[in-house]
Amino acid sequence: MNAENNRPPRGVILLAPAGNFESLNAALHAGADAVYFGVGSLNMRSRAAANFREEELPRIVRLCHEAGAQAFLTLNTIVYDSEIPDVRRICANAKRAGADAVIAADPAVLAAVAEAGLPAHLSVQANVANLAAVRFYARYADVVVPVRELTLAQIERLCAGIREEAIRGPSGELVRLELFVHGALCTAVSGKCYMSLAVFNSSANRGDCYQPCRRSYTVHDTVTGQELAIDNHYVMSPRDLCTIDILDRILDAGVSVLKIEGRGRSADYVAAVTKVYREAVDVWRSGRHADTRERARWKTRLSEVFNRGFWHGGYYLGEKVGEWAASAENRATLVKTFAGKVTHYYPKMKIAAIRLTARSVRAGERFLITGPTTGVVEGVLDSLRVDDSAADAAEKGAEITFSVPETVRENDKCYILSERSGNETERSLNLPPSEEHRA
């Protein structure tokens, strides 16, 4: 098929995650076209992320709209009868706040979204894998996320089928396809996993996964008692998806919404990944494909923030799951260590004052400042001063000043970024509260 003829008629939406206001502002400052987020417990990251409160909906939507972005609320868990009134209330509040869409999979939630007069986006949890399913759900949803197991050829056929049959959603516009382009994967079919429920009585399909798949295991022979450690592989924990090498092919196939996984991730992760994919989308929009140097630079930047190693292309290229994570640890090439907090910012001079409460610093080190309003600001300590005198270093306890090109705010956190050494580890265990003390 001619890729030009298959391009989305209404442009492309780069959709970034947010689990708190730091991540929200980081996504907006990095150029997201839309942000998805959850409030309360009825979303698939209810335990992993520091979720927003329902009463914060108006502020979230306002910040998105002021930045020229859309606000998508996730209500994508399965729900029980007792929770239907909560779903209806949340949808009504989202409508009043001006949310642009609700991401859902449960038919009861889709019905509540329609009753509230909000657009619905169909979650990957609905397991759409064919054009007939797109036709069926088009009566409810304007955007559909197909199962993650489809190849690019299958995705292109879905996009072509939607256009050829003029399959329209409730808005009257052609249904759009949304695809995950970066972030964590699991081995379950579109996240429909019961392992956490079986082991910890805590359901992944209720946003409460303890990720037992992200661990190493031994094989136990019940007859002889012998144990065999499975060498070097976390055999149920795939590497993270990274599609920066094939993003142009995904867009040429006709995908309209590019989704970054990571509502449980830090603001610097959201900022870095969103900015990289923003640049990549803009290159595609300019009518050309990224060159080798651009892609290498993007992959280097992506590797600096949280990842379990990368699976470049994944299912989209028809590959079997063979790219297993080497460990459950963060493989980011940069480590951030807390240094102190902002005590003042001088906007005319673009100078920040930081009280070093946790560590010493040296001129030339990379810094990262995060805050609920600031989002993420990065730079280099290239004008370090202590007691208004130029300095090469500053000890813990000192108040330092240095140039920061963007506005930061009092009590924002300041970190120092450094290269990860070979023996450093950063574990991310997911244990039930009753077992946390054993970790």
C-alpha positions in Angstrom: 0.0 0.0 0.0 1.1 3.6 -0.7 2.2 4.9 2.7 1.4 8.5 1.7 -2.3 7.6 0.9 -2.6 5.7 4.2 -1.4 8.6 6.5 -3.8 9.6 9.2 -6.1 12.3 7.9 -6.1 14.3 11.2 -2.4 14.1 12.1 -0.7 12.2 14.8 -1.1 12.4 18.5 1.9 11.7 20.7 0.4 10.4 24.0 2.5 10.6 27.1 1.9 9.2 30.6 1.5 11.0 33.9 1.3 9.6 37.5 1.8 13.0 39.3 2.0 16.7 38.6 5.8 16.5 38.0 5.3 13.9 35.3 2.4 15.8 33.9 4.3 19.1 33.5 7.3 17.1 32.2 5.2 15.6 29.4 3.7 18.9 28.5 7.0 20.8 28.4 8.5 18.0 26.3 5.9 18.4 23.6 3.2 15.8 24.2 0.0 16.3 22.2 -2.0 14.5 24.9 -1.4 13.1 28.4 -3.2 10.1 29.9 -3.6 9.7 33.7 -5.7 8.0 36.3 -7.6 9.2 39.4 -8.2 7.0 42.3 -8.2 3.2 42.1 -10.1 2.3 38.9 -7.2 2.4 36.5 -4.5 -0.1 35.5 -1.7 1.7 37.4 -3.6 2.3 40.6 -0.8 0.8 42.7 2.2 1.5 40.6 1.8 5.3 40.2 1.2 8.1 42.7 -2.3 8.6 41.2 -4.1 11.9 41.1 -7.1 12.5 43.2 -10.5 12.9 41.7 -10.8 16.5 42.9 -7.7 17.3 40.9 -9.3 16.7 37.6 -10.1 20.3 36.8 -6.5 21.3 37.4 -5.1 18.5 35.3 -7.3 19.3 32.4 -6.6 23.0 32.7 -2.8 22.5 32.6 -3.2 20.2 29.5 -5.4 22.7 27.7 -3.2 25.7 28.5 -0.3 23.8 27.0 -2.4 23.0 23.8 -2.6 19.3 24.7 -5.5 16.9 25.3 -6.3 15.2 28.6 -7.3 11.5 28.5 -8.6 9.9 31.7 -8.0 6.2 32.2 -10.8 4.1 33.7 -9.5 0.9 32.2 -9.8 -1.8 34.9 -12.6 -4.3 35.1 -15.2 -3.0 37.5 -17.6 -4.7 39.9 -21.3 -3.9 40.4 -20.6 -2.0 43.6 -18.3 0.3 41.7 -20.7 1.4 38.9 -21.9 4.5 40.9 -18.2 5.5 41.3 -17.6 5.1 37.6 -20.6 7.3 36.7 -19.5 9.9 39.2 -16.0 10.0 37.9 -17.2 10.3 34.3 -19.6 13.1 35.2 -16.7 14.9 37.0 -14.4 14.3 34.0 -17.1 15.8 31.7 -17.5 18.9 33.9 -13.7 19.3 34.1 -13.5 19.3 30.3 -11.6 16.0 29.8 -11.1 15.1 26.1 -11.7 11.4 26.4 -11.9 8.4 28.7 -9.8 5.2 28.1 -11.8 2.1 28.9 -12.4 -1.6 28.1 -15.1 -2.8 30.4 -18.5 -2.5 28.6 -20.1 -1.0 31.8 -17.5 1.8 31.8 -18.0 2.4 28.1 -21.7 2.8 28.7 -21.0 5.2 31.6 -18.7 7.2 29.4 -21.4 7.5 26.7 -24.0 8.5 29.3 -21.7 11.3 30.4 -21.3 12.5 26.8 -17.6 11.9 26.7 -15.5 10.4 23.8 -14.3 6.9 24.6 -10.9 5.3 23.6 -10.8 1.6 23.7 -8.0 0.2 25.9 -5.7 -2.6 24.8 -7.4 -4.7 27.5 -10.3 -5.2 25.1 -8.1 -7.5 23.0 -9.0 -6.1 19.5 -7.1 -8.1 16.9 -9.2 -7.9 13.7 -11.3 -5.5 11.6 -14.6 -7.1 12.7 -13.8 -6.2 16.3 -13.0 -2.6 15.2 -16.4 -2.5 13.5 -18.1 -3.7 16.6 -16.4 -1.3 19.0 -16.8 1.7 16.6 -20.2 2.2 18.0 -18.6 3.0 21.3 -15.1 4.3 20.7 -13.3 6.8 18.4 -9.9 5.4 19.1 -9.0 1.7 19.4 -5.7 0.2 20.8 -5.2 -3.2 19.2 -3.5 -6.1 20.9 0.2 -5.7 21.2 0.9 -9.0 19.4 0.0 -7.7 15.9 2.7 -7.3 13.3 3.1 -4.1 11.3 1.6 -5.8 8.3 -1.5 -6.7 10.3 -1.7 -3.2 11.7 -1.4 -1.7 8.2 -4.3 -3.9 7.0 -6.4 -2.7 9.9 -5.7 0.9 9.1 -6.5 0.3 5.4 -9.7 -1.5 6.3 -10.9 1.3 8.4 -10.3 3.8 5.6 -11.8 1.5 2.8 -14.9 0.7 4.8 -15.1 4.3 6.3 -15.6 2.8 9.8 -16.6 5.8 11.9 -16.8 6.2 15.7 -19.5 8.0 17.7 -17.9 11.4 16.8 -18.6 10.7 13.1 -14.8 10.7 12.3 -12.9 7.6 11.1 -11.8 5.4 13.9 -8.2 5.9 14.8 -5.6 3.2 15.8 -3.4 3.8 18.8 -0.2 1.8 19.3 2.3 1.4 22.2 5.6 2.6 20.9 7.8 2.6 24.0 8.0 1.1 27.5 7.4 -2.0 29.6 6.0 -5.2 28.1 4.7 -8.3 29.8 4.2 -11.8 28.4 0.4 -11.8 28.9 -1.9 -11.3 26.0 -2.5 -7.5 26.1 -1.9 -7.5 29.8 -4.6 -10.0 30.7 -2.6 -11.7 33.4 -3.7 -13.7 36.5 -0.2 -14.5 37.9 -0.3 -11.8 40.5 -3.8 -12.8 41.5 -2.8 -16.4 41.8 0.4 -15.7 43.9 -0.7 -12.7 45.9 -4.5 -12.5 45.5 -3.9 -9.1 43.9 -5.2 -8.7 40.4 -3.3 -7.1 37.5 -6.7 -6.6 35.8 -7.6 -4.3 38.7 -4.5 -2.2 38.4 -2.9 -4.0 41.4 -0.1 -6.2 39.9 2.9 -7.2 42.0 4.8 -8.3 38.9 5.9 -11.8 40.0 7.0 -12.2 36.4 9.8 -9.7 36.9 11.9 -12.1 39.0 14.3 -14.9 38.5 13.2 -18.5 39.1 14.6 -22.0 39.6 13.3 -25.3 38.2 12.6 -27.8 41.0 12.6 -31.6 40.4 9.9 -32.9 42.8 11.3 -36.5 42.5 15.0 -35.9 43.1 14.9 -32.6 44.8 17.4 -31.1 42.4 17.1 -27.4 41.5 18.3 -25.8 38.3 18.7 -22.0 38.2 17.6 -20.6 34.9 20.8 -18.9 33.8 20.9 -15.2 32.9 17.2 -14.9 31.9 14.2 -13.5 33.7 12.1 -15.8 31.5 8.7 -14.1 32.0 10.1 -10.5 31.9 10.7 -9.1 28.4 12.9 -6.2 27.7 11.2 -2.9 27.2 9.8 -2.0 23.8 11.6 0.6 21.8 10.3 1.5 18.3 12.5 4.5 17.5 14.1 2.5 14.7 10.8 1.7 13.0 8.7 4.7 14.0 8.4 5.9 10.5 7.1 2.5 9.4 4.5 2.6 12.2 3.4 6.1 11.1 3.4 5.1 7.4 1.1 2.2 8.2 -1.5 4.7 9.3 -1.3 4.6 13.1 -2.7 7.9 14.5 -1.9 7.8 18.2 1.6 6.9 19.6 1.4 5.8 23.2 4.3 5.9 25.6 4.0 3.5 28.6 5.1 4.7 32.0 2.5 6.2 34.4 4.5 4.7 37.2 7.8 6.2 36.0 9.6 9.3 37.2 9.3 12.8 35.6 12.8 12.6 34.0 11.8 9.3 32.3 8.6 11.0 30.9 10.5 14.1 29.8 13.3 12.2 28.1 11.1 9.7 26.3 8.5 12.2 25.2 11.1 14.6 23.9 12.8 11.9 21.8 9.6 10.7 20.3 8.5 14.3 19.7 11.6 14.9 17.7 11.1 11.6 15.8 7.5 12.4 14.9 8.4 15.9 13.8 11.1 14.5 11.5 8.5 12.2 9.9 6.0 15.1 9.6 8.7 17.0 7.7 8.5 14.4 5.0 11.7 12.5 5.6 13.0 9.5 7.5 15.5 9.9 10.3 19.1 9.2 9.5 21.4 6.8 11.3 23.0 9.5 13.4 19.7 10.9 14.6 18.5 7.4 15.6 21.7 6.7 17.4 21.4 9.9 19.4 17.8 9.1 20.3 18.6 5.6 21.4 21.5 6.9 23.6 19.1 9.4 25.3 16.4 6.7 25.8 19.0 4.4 27.4 19.8 7.1 30.0 16.5 6.8 31.8 14.7 3.8 33.2 14.7 0.6 31.1 15.2 -3.1 31.4 17.1 -3.2 28.1 15.4 -2.7 24.8 13.5 -4.9 22.3 13.8 -2.9 19.1 10.6 -3.5 17.1 9.3 -6.5 19.1 6.1 -8.1 17.9 5.6 -5.4 15.2 8.5 -7.0 13.3 7.0 -10.5 13.7 9.7 -11.5 16.2 9.0 -14.1 18.9 9.4 -13.2 22.5 13.1 -13.9 22.9 14.4 -10.6 24.2 14.3 -11.3 27.9 15.4 -8.9 30.5 18.8 -9.8 31.9 17.6 -8.8 35.4 14.8 -7.0 37.2 17.0 -4.0 37.7 16.9 -0.6 36.1 19.5 -0.6 33.2 19.5 3.2 32.7 23.0 4.4 31.9 22.6 7.4 34.1 22.1 7.4 37.8 20.4 10.4 39.6 21.3 11.1 43.2 19.5 13.6 45.4 21.6 16.7 46.2 19.2 19.2 47.8 16.3 21.6 47.2 15.8 24.9 45.5 15.7 27.8 48.0 15.2 30.6 45.4 15.2 31.4 41.7 16.2 34.7 40.3 14.3 35.0 37.0 16.1 38.1 35.6 19.5 36.5 36.0 18.2 32.9 35.5 20.1 31.8 38.6 18.9 29.1 41.0 20.0 28.8 44.6 20.2 25.2 46.0 20.8 24.1 49.6 22.9 20.9 49.4 21.4 18.7 52.1 22.5 15.3 50.8 25.8 15.4 48.9 28.6 17.5 47.6 28.8 18.7 43.9 31.5 19.6 41.4 31.4 22.1 38.6 30.8 20.5 35.2 28.4 17.8 36.7 25.0 17.3 35.1 22.0 18.3 37.2 18.3 17.6 37.0 15.7 19.6 38.8 12.1 18.4 39.2 9.0 19.9 40.7 5.1 19.7 40.5 4.9 22.9 38.5 8.4 22.9 37.0 8.3 19.4 35.5 11.9 18.6 34.6 14.9 20.9 33.9 18.3 19.6 33.0 21.7 21.2 32.5 25.3 21.4 33.5 26.8 23.1 36.6 28.9 25.4 34.5 28.7 28.6 36.7 28.9 27.2 40.2 29.3 29.7 43.0 29.5 29.4 46.8 29.0 32.5 49.0 28.9 34.5 45.8 32.4 33.4 44.8 33.2 31.1 41.8 34.0 27.6 43.0 35.1 24.3 41.5 33.1 22.3 44.1 30.8 22.6 47.1 30.4 20.5 50.1 27.2 19.1 51.6 25.5 21.8 53.7 26.5 24.7 51.5 24.1 26.9 49.5 25.2 27.1 45.9 24.0 29.2 42.9 24.3 28.4 39.3 22.7 29.2 35.9 19.4 27.5 35.1 17.9 28.5 31.8 14.3 27.7 32.7 12.2 28.7 35.7 12.5 26.5 38.8 10.7 26.9 42.1 11.3 26.9 45.8 11.4 23.3 47.2 12.0 21.7 43.8 14.3 18.8 44.1 17.8 18.9 42.6 19.7 15.7 41.5 23.1 15.1 40.1 23.3 12.8 37.1 26.3 10.4 36.7 27.3 7.4 34.6 26.3 4.1 36.1 29.2 2.0 37.1 29.3 -1.7 36.4 28.6 -2.7 40.0 25.7 -0.3 40.7 22.2 -1.8 40.9 18.8 -0.2 41.2 16.2 -2.8 42.1 12.5 -2.3 41.7 10.9 -5.0 43.7 7.1 -5.2 43.7 6.1 -7.0 46.9 2.8 -7.0 48.8 3.0 -4.8 51.9 3.2 -7.9 54.2 6.4 -9.0 52.5 8.1 -5.6 51.9 10.2 -5.9 55.1 11.8 -9.1 53.7 13.3 -7.4 50.6 
